[in-house]
Amino acid sequence: MRTVYTVEISPPAWNQLAHLSLETYRRIRDELDAVATALGEGGQVLPGTVKASGRPASTPSVVVDDAIAVYDVDHELQRVLLLEVARRLPRDL
């Protein structure tokens, strides 16, 4: 049986997205849609990172251009919630 996960964006993340280019926003949205689709097909997010409490040991994220998008997966509500979008530090520091 296939489950449908939705993608939602928290109010703080909307404010942060406003500072990105439209192209970067679209790519972040595409990445989150892919996560929701994979979850709906029974896929896993960050396998092996679940603590005994049932919560992830690390917060899942996607990197697009110079931005990192941090999200949470709520299996009860069947949603992927974008929590925060931040500028990614350069690799060569």
Residue frames as qw, qx, qy, qz and C-alpha x, y, z in Angstrom:
[[0.000, 0.888, 0.459, 0.000, 0.00, 0.00, 0.00],
 [0.426, 0.359, 0.004, 0.830, 1.35, 3.39, -1.00],
 [0.279, -0.749, -0.416, 0.433, 1.24, 6.24, 1.52],
 [0.324, 0.752, 0.156, 0.553, 1.19, 9.90, 0.52],
 [0.486, -0.484, -0.238, 0.688, 3.52, 12.27, 2.38],
 [0.206, 0.932, 0.220, 0.199, 3.03, 16.01, 2.00],
 [0.536, 0.098, -0.160, 0.823, 5.68, 18.73, 2.10],
 [0.206, -0.924, -0.316, -0.066, 4.99, 21.67, 4.39],
 [0.456, 0.405, -0.210, 0.764, 7.05, 24.75, 5.16],
 [0.403, -0.607, -0.495, 0.473, 7.26, 26.28, 8.63],
 [0.073, 0.980, 0.184, 0.018, 6.73, 30.06, 8.97],
 [0.374, -0.773, 0.342, 0.382, 10.41, 30.71, 9.87],
 [0.580, -0.022, 0.650, 0.490, 11.52, 28.71, 6.83],
 [0.375, 0.786, 0.450, 0.198, 9.22, 30.79, 4.57],
 [0.111, -0.975, 0.085, 0.173, 11.03, 33.92, 5.76],
 [0.493, -0.512, 0.570, 0.412, 14.40, 32.32, 5.05],
 [0.590, 0.339, 0.648, 0.343, 13.31, 31.10, 1.61],
 [0.238, 0.938, 0.241, -0.076, 12.44, 34.69, 0.69],
 [0.194, -0.844, 0.382, 0.322, 16.17, 35.49, 0.66],
 [0.555, -0.134, 0.733, 0.371, 17.00, 32.79, -1.90],
 [0.232, 0.257, -0.528, -0.776, 16.75, 32.87, -5.65],
 [0.801, 0.142, 0.069, -0.577, 13.63, 31.37, -7.20],
 [0.711, 0.366, -0.594, -0.091, 15.79, 28.67, -8.80],
 [0.148, 0.276, -0.834, 0.454, 17.29, 27.64, -5.43],
 [0.550, -0.019, 0.455, -0.700, 13.81, 27.56, -3.87],
 [0.833, 0.257, -0.209, -0.443, 12.55, 25.33, -6.68],
 [0.569, 0.350, -0.735, 0.113, 15.47, 22.96, -6.31],
 [0.138, -0.192, 0.763, -0.602, 14.94, 22.72, -2.53],
 [0.702, 0.111, 0.236, -0.662, 11.26, 22.02, -3.13],
 [0.775, 0.334, -0.473, -0.255, 12.13, 19.36, -5.71],
 [0.297, 0.316, -0.837, 0.333, 14.49, 17.67, -3.23],
 [0.350, -0.059, 0.648, -0.674, 11.84, 17.66, -0.49],
 [0.789, 0.223, -0.061, -0.569, 9.23, 16.34, -2.93],
 [0.636, 0.340, -0.692, -0.036, 11.64, 13.49, -3.75],
 [0.000, 0.200, -0.826, 0.527, 12.01, 12.72, -0.03],
 [0.593, 0.086, 0.374, -0.708, 8.20, 12.68, 0.39],
 [0.786, 0.310, -0.353, -0.402, 7.81, 10.40, -2.64],
 [0.436, 0.318, -0.821, 0.184, 10.47, 7.98, -1.34],
 [0.223, -0.101, 0.729, -0.639, 8.82, 7.88, 2.08],
 [0.709, 0.185, 0.120, -0.670, 5.44, 7.22, 0.48],
 [0.791, 0.322, -0.479, -0.202, 6.94, 4.25, -1.36],
 [0.923, -0.373, -0.089, 0.040, 8.31, 2.82, 1.87],
 [0.602, 0.489, -0.315, 0.547, 11.77, 4.38, 1.66],
 [0.629, -0.598, -0.295, 0.401, 13.80, 5.47, 4.63],
 [0.147, 0.917, -0.140, 0.343, 15.39, 8.80, 5.56],
 [0.020, 0.685, -0.633, 0.359, 18.86, 8.48, 7.02],
 [0.909, -0.195, -0.347, -0.128, 18.70, 4.77, 7.87],
 [0.760, -0.061, -0.437, 0.476, 20.44, 3.77, 11.06],
 [0.179, 0.305, -0.274, 0.894, 20.15, 7.18, 12.73],
 [0.565, -0.576, -0.287, -0.517, 17.13, 6.52, 14.96],
 [0.052, -0.396, 0.695, -0.597, 17.65, 6.77, 18.71],
 [0.118, -0.205, -0.947, 0.218, 15.96, 4.47, 21.22],
 [0.225, 0.407, 0.424, -0.777, 13.33, 7.21, 21.71],
 [0.512, 0.563, 0.642, 0.097, 12.29, 6.74, 18.10],
 [0.186, 0.953, -0.002, -0.240, 13.54, 10.21, 17.10],
 [0.759, 0.543, -0.138, 0.332, 16.37, 10.66, 14.58],
 [0.699, -0.449, -0.062, 0.553, 19.84, 11.02, 16.07],
 [0.239, -0.253, 0.229, 0.909, 20.62, 13.72, 13.52],
 [0.428, 0.643, 0.304, -0.558, 18.33, 16.06, 11.68],
 [0.633, 0.322, 0.565, 0.420, 17.92, 15.25, 7.99],
 [0.085, 0.782, -0.060, -0.615, 18.82, 17.96, 5.49],
 [0.728, 0.490, 0.345, 0.333, 19.41, 18.60, 1.81],
 [0.302, -0.568, 0.199, 0.739, 22.09, 20.84, 0.33],
 [0.522, 0.697, 0.425, 0.245, 21.27, 22.93, -2.73],
 [0.335, 0.789, -0.070, 0.510, 23.78, 25.41, -4.10],
 [0.265, 0.336, -0.539, 0.725, 25.01, 27.39, -1.08],
 [0.562, -0.368, 0.165, -0.722, 21.95, 26.63, 1.07],
 [0.192, -0.003, -0.967, 0.165, 21.16, 23.83, 3.49],
 [0.591, -0.302, -0.184, -0.726, 17.53, 22.95, 4.13],
 [0.009, -0.108, 0.903, -0.415, 16.81, 21.20, 7.43],
 [0.627, -0.190, -0.338, -0.676, 13.60, 19.21, 7.62],
 [0.368, -0.157, 0.807, -0.435, 11.73, 16.83, 9.89],
 [0.434, -0.082, -0.774, -0.453, 9.71, 13.76, 8.98],
 [0.479, -0.079, 0.549, -0.681, 6.49, 13.19, 10.91],
 [0.130, -0.013, -0.949, -0.286, 5.29, 9.68, 10.13],
 [0.136, 0.451, 0.775, -0.421, 2.06, 10.09, 12.12],
 [0.310, 0.716, 0.181, -0.598, 0.99, 13.13, 10.11],
 [0.731, 0.315, 0.483, 0.365, 2.70, 11.77, 6.99],
 [0.251, 0.965, 0.041, 0.060, 4.55, 14.98, 6.26],
 [0.678, 0.066, -0.055, 0.730, 7.97, 16.36, 5.52],
 [0.148, -0.960, -0.225, 0.073, 8.28, 19.72, 7.30],
 [0.537, 0.487, -0.134, 0.675, 10.92, 22.20, 6.21],
 [0.533, -0.694, -0.347, 0.338, 12.21, 23.69, 9.45],
 [0.244, -0.839, 0.161, 0.460, 15.05, 25.99, 8.47],
 [0.740, 0.564, 0.100, 0.352, 17.06, 27.18, 5.50],
 [0.396, -0.832, 0.183, 0.343, 20.55, 28.54, 6.09],
 [0.459, 0.784, -0.415, -0.048, 23.59, 29.50, 4.09],
 [0.973, -0.094, -0.034, 0.206, 26.07, 26.66, 3.88],
 [0.364, -0.793, 0.366, 0.325, 29.66, 27.30, 4.94],
 [0.566, 0.666, -0.455, -0.170, 32.20, 27.10, 2.15],
 [0.987, -0.068, -0.114, 0.089, 34.05, 23.78, 1.98],
 [0.694, 0.297, -0.223, 0.617, 37.50, 25.39, 1.84],
 [0.350, -0.913, -0.005, -0.208, 37.90, 27.09, 5.21]]
